[in-house]
Amino acid sequence: MKLLENSRFEQINSALSQELGSYKLEGRIESYSCKMAGNDKRLFKLISAEGGVGPEDLQALSPPQTVLSVSPSKQYSKSTGSDGESYLCDTISTKTLFYLISTLNASFNPDYDFSNAKSEEFSKEPSLEWVAHNIDTQLYATLGEAYGALKQNLWTAFDEECSLQDCEIYSYNPDLVSDPYGEAGCIWSFNYFFYNKKLKRLVFFTCRSSSSSYTDSGIVQDSSMFDMTDDMDSFQESEVNME
């Protein structure tokens, strides 16, 4: 995976990385070319050999956390939930899974190694609209009106780089042990991959908000975070009513 220069992303990343009183926002958007270099080829062979799979063989993904929270009875099934409901799983080709893992390795290098990540740690998101709403809601709750001024520039830069309507969107949802943002003090985080197969390009958006104010029993959140949760619940309810 080769990191592609994008001056607009660099400007946006500066706005997404700042101290906000007792809160800290760390976000970055990076664009990658899906062309294998020497190390990529070795990792791809390793992943394929360990799983005994070919480049186009399909592997099961976890159902999107967002979808399951809306209506478990209607969802995606290869696994069975604690409530007895069965969920259909999206799938991903070995090659595309490799692109996601390689992107994580490139983005978080040298602090983390994701070479052993499994397909179950990833999900395919149901729609661009939901992902955009989730991102906008979280960033607005943290940045306030400052995000209102940034929002249009962010999504325009995204669209120019990877043509959003032509993208498949995936998310990385690891367990606490694997999560690079899993340490105490993290309020929320997301890791989204916007993959345009035609362009052979992948744009990675990773972001977290953390607080220095938390207790042994959990994180202390301010009222704006609860407002964000209420906003997300309202959106999810509207999604259900539309079906």
Backbone as CSV, one residue per row, in Angstrom:
resi,resn,N_x,N_y,N_z,CA_x,CA_y,CA_z,C_x,C_y,C_z
1,MET,0.860,-1.190,0.000,0.000,0.000,0.000,0.899,1.244,0.000
2,LYS,0.639,2.131,-0.912,1.436,3.347,-1.019,0.603,4.546,-0.588
3,LEU,1.132,5.304,0.368,0.458,6.509,0.828,0.524,7.571,-0.254
4,LEU,-0.649,8.134,-0.588,-0.727,9.158,-1.613,-0.813,10.538,-0.968
5,GLU,-0.087,11.483,-1.497,-0.117,12.837,-0.953,-1.435,13.520,-1.302
6,ASN,-1.983,14.211,-0.333,-3.219,14.966,-0.563,-3.187,16.184,0.355
7,SER,-2.952,17.344,-0.223,-2.787,18.568,0.570,-4.073,18.947,1.307
8,ARG,-5.237,18.656,0.711,-6.501,18.995,1.380,-6.695,18.124,2.607
9,PHE,-6.341,16.855,2.508,-6.430,15.980,3.673,-5.491,16.455,4.778
10,GLU,-4.314,16.925,4.397,-3.358,17.392,5.397,-3.912,18.587,6.170
11,GLN,-4.587,19.488,5.479,-5.199,20.640,6.140,-6.325,20.208,7.072
12,ILE,-7.142,19.272,6.614,-8.242,18.770,7.436,-7.706,18.047,8.657
13,ASN,-6.649,17.271,8.473,-6.060,16.529,9.594,-5.571,17.463,10.692
14,SER,-5.086,18.615,10.302,-4.652,19.598,11.310,-5.826,20.053,12.154
15,ALA,-6.986,20.236,11.518,-8.186,20.661,12.240,-8.740,19.550,13.112
16,LEU,-8.447,18.295,12.760,-8.957,17.153,13.513,-8.021,16.697,14.622
17,SER,-6.923,17.392,14.805,-5.957,17.031,15.847,-5.698,18.250,16.717
18,GLN,-6.378,18.298,17.858,-6.252,19.455,18.735,-6.725,19.157,20.150
19,GLU,-6.280,19.977,21.064,-6.707,19.911,22.461,-7.970,20.748,22.623
20,LEU,-8.947,20.204,23.329,-10.216,20.899,23.521,-10.548,20.910,25.010
21,GLY,-9.853,21.758,25.743,-10.043,21.781,27.189,-9.548,20.480,27.796
22,SER,-10.444,19.760,28.455,-10.064,18.479,29.062,-10.189,17.324,28.069
23,TYR,-10.516,17.637,26.809,-10.670,16.617,25.777,-9.592,16.766,24.715
24,LYS,-9.295,15.670,24.076,-8.305,15.665,23.009,-8.885,14.947,21.802
25,LEU,-8.820,15.583,20.658,-9.299,14.980,19.416,-8.099,14.609,18.554
26,GLU,-8.074,13.372,18.088,-7.008,12.894,17.220,-7.640,12.215,16.006
27,GLY,-7.506,12.841,14.856,-8.102,12.271,13.657,-7.206,12.493,12.454
28,ARG,-7.292,11.578,11.517,-6.539,11.746,10.278,-7.212,10.968,9.152
29,ILE,-7.110,11.529,7.967,-7.607,10.909,6.750,-6.410,10.668,5.845
30,GLU,-6.273,9.445,5.354,-5.127,9.084,4.524,-5.605,8.316,3.298
31,SER,-4.975,8.573,2.179,-5.324,7.905,0.931,-4.198,6.955,0.529
32,TYR,-4.588,5.739,0.109,-3.610,4.720,-0.255,-3.922,4.135,-1.626
33,SER,-2.865,3.859,-2.365,-2.985,3.130,-3.611,-2.914,1.639,-3.305
34,CYS,-3.846,0.871,-3.885,-3.900,-0.573,-3.608,-2.961,-1.336,-4.540
35,LYS,-1.710,-0.967,-4.513,-0.691,-1.670,-5.289,0.305,-2.289,-4.325
36,MET,0.556,-3.572,-4.526,1.403,-4.304,-3.590,2.884,-4.032,-3.835
37,ALA,3.564,-3.653,-2.741,5.022,-3.535,-2.771,5.599,-4.864,-2.266
38,GLY,6.914,-4.898,-2.055,7.565,-6.134,-1.628,7.012,-6.694,-0.335
39,ASN,6.901,-5.858,0.691,6.389,-6.313,1.992,4.922,-6.721,1.891
40,ASP,4.157,-6.002,1.062,2.743,-6.329,0.889,2.582,-7.721,0.289
41,LYS,3.398,-8.038,-0.705,3.301,-9.349,-1.352,3.609,-10.467,-0.367
42,ARG,4.584,-10.251,0.499,4.931,-11.281,1.489,3.784,-11.469,2.486
43,LEU,3.185,-10.356,2.925,2.073,-10.448,3.870,0.873,-11.122,3.220
44,PHE,0.606,-10.798,1.956,-0.531,-11.409,1.269,-0.346,-12.921,1.149
45,LYS,0.861,-13.358,0.837,1.134,-14.791,0.747,0.957,-15.460,2.107
46,LEU,1.362,-14.749,3.174,1.233,-15.294,4.515,-0.233,-15.459,4.895
47,ILE,-1.038,-14.418,4.646,-2.460,-14.469,4.969,-3.158,-15.572,4.172
48,SER,-2.809,-15.691,2.895,-3.432,-16.705,2.047,-3.036,-18.106,2.477
49,ALA,-1.757,-18.277,2.827,-1.262,-19.603,3.205,-1.865,-20.065,4.519
50,GLU,-1.953,-19.157,5.489,-2.485,-19.532,6.802,-3.955,-19.910,6.715
51,GLY,-4.703,-19.214,5.873,-6.126,-19.509,5.749,-6.444,-20.546,4.693
52,GLY,-5.442,-20.911,3.880,-5.666,-21.854,2.812,-6.666,-21.350,1.802
53,VAL,-6.592,-20.057,1.480,-7.581,-19.428,0.594,-6.899,-18.721,-0.565
54,GLY,-7.661,-18.515,-1.640,-7.180,-17.780,-2.783,-7.589,-16.331,-2.718
55,PRO,-7.081,-15.487,-3.625,-7.353,-14.043,-3.593,-8.828,-13.684,-3.638
56,GLU,-9.625,-14.451,-4.383,-11.041,-14.128,-4.534,-11.945,-14.967,-3.640
57,ASP,-11.377,-15.839,-2.833,-12.185,-16.611,-1.890,-12.801,-15.675,-0.863
58,LEU,-14.009,-16.001,-0.415,-14.746,-15.118,0.483,-14.604,-15.544,1.937
59,GLN,-14.518,-14.544,2.805,-14.456,-14.777,4.241,-15.563,-13.965,4.912
60,ALA,-16.063,-14.485,6.026,-17.200,-13.853,6.701,-16.761,-12.638,7.505
61,LEU,-17.561,-11.578,7.420,-17.373,-10.384,8.235,-18.363,-10.410,9.393
62,SER,-18.102,-9.598,10.403,-19.084,-9.429,11.478,-20.187,-8.500,11.005
63,PRO,-21.410,-8.715,11.465,-22.486,-7.766,11.112,-22.133,-6.380,11.629
64,PRO,-22.507,-5.328,10.907,-22.220,-3.967,11.377,-22.835,-3.743,12.752
65,GLN,-22.065,-3.197,13.666,-22.576,-2.913,15.010,-23.758,-1.959,14.939
66,THR,-23.697,-1.036,14.010,-24.756,-0.035,13.890,-26.069,-0.678,13.473
67,VAL,-26.014,-1.638,12.561,-27.220,-2.294,12.078,-27.834,-3.164,13.156
68,LEU,-27.006,-3.895,13.879,-27.514,-4.760,14.931,-28.211,-3.964,16.023
69,SER,-27.745,-2.752,16.259,-28.344,-1.939,17.316,-29.711,-1.399,16.916
70,VAL,-29.997,-1.405,15.604,-31.279,-0.889,15.147,-32.367,-1.940,15.233
71,SER,-32.129,-3.128,14.647,-33.165,-4.145,14.598,-32.566,-5.528,14.383
72,PRO,-32.154,-6.207,15.454,-31.499,-7.501,15.324,-32.338,-8.511,14.555
73,SER,-33.647,-8.460,14.658,-34.486,-9.476,14.044,-34.467,-9.411,12.518
74,LYS,-34.007,-8.287,11.950,-34.045,-8.131,10.505,-32.686,-8.363,9.860
75,GLN,-31.675,-8.649,10.675,-30.357,-8.548,10.122,-29.753,-9.779,9.483
76,TYR,-28.567,-9.407,9.082,-27.613,-10.126,8.281,-27.210,-11.429,8.925
77,SER,-26.736,-14.749,7.725,-26.559,-15.143,9.044,-25.808,-16.363,8.986
78,LYS,-24.851,-16.054,9.737,-24.007,-17.201,9.887,-23.770,-17.435,11.360
79,SER,-24.005,-16.419,12.161,-23.821,-16.524,13.596,-25.149,-16.303,14.299
80,THR,-25.221,-16.741,15.533,-26.454,-16.594,16.298,-26.189,-15.734,17.518
81,GLY,-27.015,-14.720,17.722,-26.828,-13.796,18.830,-27.334,-14.380,20.132
82,SER,-27.069,-13.672,21.228,-27.461,-14.137,22.552,-28.972,-14.207,22.708
83,ASP,-29.707,-13.466,21.864,-31.162,-13.482,21.950,-31.773,-14.571,21.077
84,GLY,-30.897,-15.398,20.473,-31.388,-16.488,19.651,-31.614,-16.126,18.201
85,GLU,-31.462,-14.828,17.864,-31.650,-14.400,16.488,-30.442,-14.825,15.650
86,SER,-30.679,-15.101,14.389,-29.622,-15.497,13.478,-29.334,-14.357,12.516
87,TYR,-28.052,-14.098,12.265,-27.680,-12.948,11.459,-26.931,-13.370,10.195
88,LEU,-27.355,-12.866,9.058,-26.634,-13.082,7.826,-25.364,-12.250,7.849
89,CYS,-24.264,-12.834,7.415,-22.991,-12.124,7.439,-22.626,-11.640,6.041
90,ASP,-22.137,-10.430,5.950,-21.506,-9.994,4.721,-20.198,-10.758,4.572
91,THR,-19.672,-10.771,3.356,-18.396,-11.443,3.115,-17.424,-10.478,2.451
92,ILE,-16.172,-10.865,2.462,-15.123,-10.052,1.867,-14.119,-10.977,1.204
93,SER,-13.589,-10.576,0.067,-12.582,-11.401,-0.591,-11.273,-11.322,0.189
94,THR,-10.456,-12.351,0.042,-9.163,-12.371,0.728,-8.320,-11.165,0.337
95,LYS,-8.381,-10.795,-0.937,-7.571,-9.664,-1.406,-8.033,-8.357,-0.765
96,THR,-9.348,-8.129,-0.707,-9.847,-6.889,-0.104,-9.538,-6.855,1.390
97,LEU,-9.683,-7.988,2.059,-9.322,-8.063,3.477,-7.858,-7.709,3.660
98,PHE,-7.027,-8.198,2.782,-5.601,-7.870,2.837,-5.375,-6.362,2.715
99,TYR,-6.133,-5.702,1.823,-5.989,-4.252,1.671,-6.307,-3.534,2.982
100,LEU,-7.362,-3.978,3.665,-7.737,-3.333,4.926,-6.649,-3.522,5.982
101,ILE,-6.149,-4.751,6.093,-5.109,-5.037,7.093,-3.834,-4.271,6.772
102,SER,-3.455,-4.236,5.504,-2.245,-3.515,5.109,-2.367,-2.024,5.375
103,THR,-3.569,-1.485,5.177,-3.793,-0.067,5.467,-3.600,0.219,6.945
104,LEU,-4.157,-0.637,7.794,-3.961,-0.464,9.243,-2.479,-0.511,9.593
105,ASN,-1.757,-1.462,9.031,-0.325,-1.564,9.312,0.417,-0.311,8.873
106,ALA,0.075,0.201,7.690,0.753,1.400,7.181,0.410,2.619,8.019
107,SER,-0.846,2.739,8.440,-1.291,3.926,9.160,-0.769,3.978,10.588
108,PHE,-0.716,2.831,11.258,-0.322,2.800,12.664,1.122,2.342,12.878
109,ASN,1.850,2.139,11.813,3.254,1.749,11.909,4.080,2.841,12.610
110,PRO,5.002,2.517,13.497,5.443,1.185,13.912,4.831,0.722,15.240
111,ASP,3.820,1.421,15.724,3.306,1.139,17.063,2.460,-0.124,17.144
112,TYR,1.806,-0.481,16.044,0.907,-1.641,16.071,1.123,-2.504,14.839
113,ASP,0.883,-3.793,15.002,0.974,-4.744,13.901,-0.353,-5.498,13.811
114,PHE,-1.027,-5.368,12.678,-2.349,-5.960,12.502,-2.317,-7.187,11.587
115,SER,-1.137,-7.723,11.360,-0.994,-8.817,10.402,-1.840,-10.029,10.748
116,ASN,-2.141,-10.214,12.026,-2.931,-11.367,12.451,-4.418,-11.054,12.608
117,ALA,-4.844,-9.872,12.170,-6.258,-9.512,12.272,-7.111,-10.466,11.442
118,LYS,-8.301,-10.783,11.940,-9.197,-11.724,11.274,-10.373,-10.982,10.639
119,SER,-11.010,-11.652,9.701,-12.132,-11.013,8.998,-13.255,-10.640,9.951
120,GLU,-13.411,-11.402,11.051,-14.483,-11.128,12.014,-14.309,-9.802,12.740
121,GLU,-13.125,-9.198,12.633,-12.889,-7.910,13.275,-13.328,-6.745,12.388
122,PHE,-13.805,-7.053,11.189,-14.230,-6.024,10.244,-15.704,-6.188,9.916
123,SER,-16.322,-5.093,9.495,-17.719,-5.103,9.075,-17.847,-4.287,7.800
124,LYS,-18.856,-4.633,7.010,-19.206,-3.809,5.851,-20.384,-2.941,6.240
125,GLU,-20.233,-1.638,6.088,-21.271,-0.716,6.523,-22.425,-0.678,5.526
126,PRO,-23.654,-0.508,6.009,-24.837,-0.620,5.147,-25.024,0.512,4.153
127,SER,-24.523,1.715,4.463,-24.751,2.823,3.537,-23.799,3.971,3.825
128,LEU,-23.525,4.743,2.769,-22.725,5.959,2.917,-23.442,6.957,3.806
129,GLU,-24.769,7.027,3.674,-25.538,8.001,4.444,-25.383,7.770,5.948
130,TRP,-25.446,6.492,6.356,-25.320,6.222,7.789,-23.929,6.561,8.290
131,VAL,-22.910,6.158,7.541,-21.527,6.418,7.957,-21.271,7.922,8.035
132,ALA,-21.723,8.662,7.025,-21.521,10.114,7.023,-22.226,10.751,8.215
133,HIS,-23.445,10.282,8.512,-24.177,10.833,9.652,-23.448,10.526,10.962
134,ASN,-22.932,9.327,11.081,-22.208,8.945,12.296,-20.969,9.814,12.494
135,ILE,-20.212,9.992,11.424,-19.012,10.827,11.496,-19.373,12.274,11.826
136,ASP,-20.351,12.820,11.111,-20.747,14.210,11.335,-21.232,14.429,12.766
137,THR,-22.028,13.491,13.273,-22.591,13.647,14.615,-21.500,13.632,15.673
138,GLN,-20.577,12.701,15.561,-19.517,12.604,16.551,-18.591,13.818,16.514
139,LEU,-18.233,14.256,15.321,-17.320,15.394,15.210,-18.002,16.700,15.611
140,TYR,-19.287,16.833,15.285,-19.995,18.045,15.681,-20.136,18.110,17.201
141,ALA,-20.390,16.953,17.829,-20.514,16.932,19.284,-19.213,17.327,19.959
142,THR,-18.102,17.056,19.309,-16.795,17.359,19.891,-16.293,18.749,19.510
143,LEU,-16.462,19.125,18.239,-15.912,20.391,17.752,-16.917,21.534,17.740
144,GLY,-18.199,21.224,17.821,-19.214,22.266,17.800,-19.263,22.978,16.456
145,GLU,-19.469,24.290,16.481,-19.619,25.068,15.255,-18.373,25.033,14.380
146,ALA,-17.223,24.729,14.984,-15.993,24.642,14.194,-16.102,23.529,13.152
147,TYR,-16.842,22.471,13.494,-17.009,21.399,12.505,-17.974,21.821,11.400
148,GLY,-18.920,22.684,11.719,-19.817,23.175,10.690,-19.062,23.838,9.553
149,ALA,-17.975,24.536,9.904,-17.164,25.204,8.887,-16.261,24.228,8.147
150,LEU,-15.979,23.084,8.766,-15.058,22.102,8.195,-15.764,21.043,7.354
151,LYS,-17.016,20.779,7.689,-17.756,19.638,7.137,-17.762,19.602,5.607
152,GLN,-18.140,20.695,4.954,-18.243,20.700,3.504,-16.901,20.419,2.849
153,ASN,-15.853,21.029,3.366,-14.515,20.827,2.819,-14.088,19.372,2.973
154,LEU,-14.427,18.770,4.120,-14.056,17.379,4.382,-14.683,16.436,3.359
155,TRP,-15.987,16.547,3.172,-16.669,15.600,2.287,-16.382,15.881,0.813
156,THR,-16.114,17.134,0.474,-15.720,17.441,-0.902,-14.364,16.827,-1.217
157,ALA,-13.432,16.955,-0.274,-12.105,16.360,-0.461,-12.199,14.840,-0.562
158,PHE,-13.044,14.240,0.260,-13.276,12.803,0.205,-13.763,12.389,-1.180
159,ASP,-14.784,13.074,-1.668,-15.408,12.699,-2.932,-14.439,12.865,-4.097
160,GLU,-13.656,13.924,-4.071,-12.689,14.142,-5.136,-11.606,13.073,-5.147
161,GLU,-11.282,12.546,-3.984,-10.202,11.562,-3.876,-10.654,10.153,-4.245
162,CYS,-11.885,9.781,-3.876,-12.265,8.375,-4.068,-13.661,8.165,-4.635
163,SER,-14.374,9.232,-5.030,-15.724,9.106,-5.593,-16.607,8.272,-4.665
164,LEU,-17.128,8.918,-3.638,-17.802,8.236,-2.535,-18.919,7.292,-2.971
165,GLN,-19.698,7.671,-3.960,-20.823,6.839,-4.383,-20.373,5.514,-4.982
166,ASP,-19.117,5.417,-5.372,-18.583,4.183,-5.961,-17.799,3.348,-4.947
167,CYS,-17.849,3.743,-3.690,-17.046,3.072,-2.666,-17.830,2.025,-1.885
168,GLU,-17.130,0.963,-1.520,-17.602,0.062,-0.478,-16.989,0.576,0.818
169,ILE,-17.767,0.580,1.904,-17.279,1.133,3.164,-17.199,0.025,4.207
170,TYR,-16.035,-0.086,4.807,-15.807,-1.082,5.849,-15.384,-0.378,7.135
171,SER,-15.551,-1.072,8.254,-15.089,-0.533,9.531,-14.293,-1.603,10.265
172,TYR,-13.389,-1.150,11.104,-12.587,-2.042,11.936,-13.098,-1.942,13.353
173,ASN,-13.581,-3.066,13.894,-14.180,-3.099,15.229,-13.537,-4.205,16.052
174,PRO,-12.321,-3.989,16.535,-11.594,-5.050,17.239,-12.037,-5.199,18.685
175,ASP,-11.511,-6.250,19.324,-11.728,-6.368,20.762,-10.795,-5.386,21.464
176,LEU,-10.949,-5.256,22.793,-10.178,-4.254,23.535,-8.683,-4.515,23.488
177,VAL,-8.300,-5.781,23.358,-6.879,-6.120,23.321,-6.236,-5.619,22.036
178,SER,-6.950,-5.734,20.931,-6.404,-5.352,19.626,-6.614,-3.893,19.283
179,ASP,-7.536,-3.236,19.956,-7.920,-1.875,19.603,-6.813,-0.879,19.929
180,PRO,-6.272,-0.168,18.910,-5.240,0.839,19.203,-5.775,2.014,20.002
181,TYR,-7.110,2.150,20.057,-7.722,3.226,20.819,-8.404,2.705,22.087
182,GLY,-8.007,1.538,22.544,-8.726,0.898,23.634,-8.296,1.307,25.032
183,GLU,-7.347,2.206,25.145,-6.878,2.563,26.476,-7.906,3.405,27.232
184,ALA,-7.724,3.449,28.554,-8.633,4.228,29.400,-8.626,5.692,28.970
185,GLY,-9.783,6.299,29.025,-9.905,7.703,28.673,-10.498,7.934,27.304
186,CYS,-10.602,6.875,26.490,-11.192,7.023,25.158,-12.710,7.112,25.277
187,ILE,-13.291,8.164,24.729,-14.737,8.374,24.780,-15.407,7.706,23.583
188,TRP,-14.891,7.967,22.396,-15.389,7.299,21.199,-14.275,7.235,20.171
189,SER,-14.422,6.318,19.244,-13.448,6.193,18.167,-14.108,5.511,16.984
190,PHE,-13.540,5.718,15.801,-13.985,4.967,14.628,-12.821,4.779,13.674
191,ASN,-12.930,3.723,12.870,-11.948,3.410,11.835,-12.718,2.982,10.592
192,TYR,-12.827,3.871,9.604,-13.582,3.582,8.387,-12.655,3.506,7.171
193,PHE,-12.958,2.554,6.290,-12.225,2.376,5.041,-13.189,2.620,3.876
194,PHE,-12.848,3.545,2.989,-13.642,3.834,1.809,-12.872,3.270,0.610
195,TYR,-13.343,2.137,0.094,-12.596,1.395,-0.920,-13.255,1.535,-2.287
196,ASN,-12.516,2.121,-3.231,-12.982,2.247,-4.603,-12.197,1.237,-5.443
197,LYS,-12.886,0.166,-5.795,-12.229,-0.926,-6.522,-11.778,-0.486,-7.910
198,LYS,-12.584,0.336,-8.585,-12.239,0.776,-9.931,-10.960,1.615,-9.929
199,LEU,-10.865,2.504,-8.963,-9.687,3.376,-8.879,-8.500,2.690,-8.218
200,LYS,-8.752,1.515,-7.617,-7.728,0.805,-6.840,-7.155,1.741,-5.775
201,ARG,-8.085,2.374,-5.066,-7.702,3.361,-4.053,-8.532,3.140,-2.797
202,LEU,-7.910,3.376,-1.664,-8.586,3.210,-0.376,-8.282,4.417,0.500
203,VAL,-9.332,5.066,0.977,-9.173,6.209,1.888,-9.551,5.750,3.288
204,PHE,-8.648,5.959,4.221,-8.813,5.522,5.606,-9.048,6.735,6.498
205,PHE,-10.123,6.675,7.288,-10.460,7.755,8.218,-10.494,7.168,9.617
206,THR,-9.539,7.551,10.432,-9.470,7.085,11.809,-9.526,8.288,12.738
207,CYS,-10.288,8.170,13.814,-10.461,9.311,14.708,-10.869,8.836,16.091
208,ARG,-10.461,9.581,17.092,-10.911,9.301,18.457,-10.969,10.583,19.268
209,SER,-11.842,10.573,20.259,-11.916,11.632,21.254,-11.601,11.006,22.592
210,SER,-10.687,11.594,23.327,-10.300,11.039,24.620,-10.361,12.119,25.689
211,SER,-10.469,11.684,26.927,-10.588,12.602,28.050,-9.586,12.233,29.126
212,SER,-9.077,13.265,29.799,-8.195,13.023,30.930,-8.992,12.879,32.215
213,SER,-10.307,13.084,32.127,-11.180,13.023,33.295,-11.998,11.736,33.285
214,TYR,-11.519,10.732,33.957,-12.252,9.479,34.073,-11.916,8.845,35.414
215,THR,-12.817,7.989,35.885,-12.647,7.327,37.169,-12.280,5.872,36.936
216,ASP,-12.009,5.178,38.031,-11.688,3.754,37.928,-12.841,2.954,37.364
217,SER,-14.062,3.460,37.537,-15.232,2.714,37.084,-15.629,3.042,35.650
218,GLY,-15.024,4.095,35.058,-15.376,4.429,33.675,-15.055,5.866,33.348
219,ILE,-15.440,6.251,32.137,-15.122,7.582,31.626,-16.184,8.577,32.049
220,VAL,-15.768,9.759,32.433,-16.701,10.833,32.743,-16.978,11.590,31.461
221,GLN,-18.213,11.643,31.044,-18.581,12.307,29.807,-19.356,13.587,30.110
222,ASP,-19.172,14.587,29.248,-19.934,15.807,29.447,-21.277,15.691,28.730
223,SER,-22.126,16.676,28.911,-23.485,16.582,28.394,-23.527,16.515,26.877
224,SER,-22.528,17.079,26.207,-22.554,17.059,24.748,-22.454,15.648,24.217
225,MET,-21.764,14.759,24.955,-21.641,13.376,24.518,-22.974,12.663,24.625
226,PHE,-23.764,12.970,25.673,-25.079,12.363,25.793,-26.012,12.897,24.715
227,ASP,-25.861,14.176,24.358,-26.646,14.746,23.279,-26.354,14.018,21.978
228,MET,-25.060,13.654,21.774,-24.687,12.938,20.575,-25.351,11.577,20.536
229,THR,-25.394,10.880,21.671,-26.021,9.567,21.737,-27.500,9.660,21.419
230,ASP,-28.186,10.678,21.985,-29.603,10.863,21.714,-29.847,11.098,20.226
231,ASP,-28.948,11.887,19.616,-29.082,12.189,18.199,-28.951,10.932,17.361
232,MET,-27.992,10.060,17.717,-27.798,8.818,16.988,-29.005,7.906,17.149
233,ASP,-29.578,7.837,18.360,-30.756,6.994,18.589,-31.919,7.449,17.720
234,SER,-32.097,8.766,17.606,-33.184,9.300,16.800,-33.003,8.935,15.338
235,PHE,-31.757,8.991,14.872,-31.477,8.640,13.480,-31.768,7.167,13.231
236,GLN,-31.351,6.303,14.171,-31.563,4.866,14.004,-33.059,4.545,13.990
237,GLU,-33.835,5.212,14.846,-35.268,4.985,14.875,-35.907,5.376,13.549
238,SER,-35.441,6.470,12.966,-35.985,6.909,11.683,-35.647,5.926,10.578
239,GLU,-34.479,5.276,10.677,-34.094,4.274,9.698,-35.054,3.100,9.742
240,VAL,-35.408,2.666,10.963,-36.319,1.549,11.125,-37.697,1.887,10.561
241,ASN,-38.193,3.085,10.857,-39.526,3.494,10.413,-39.631,3.597,8.892
242,MET,-38.486,3.817,8.236,-38.482,3.943,6.792,-38.598,2.590,6.103
243,GLU,-38.265,1.504,6.844,-38.267,0.179,6.239,-39.699,-0.366,6.098
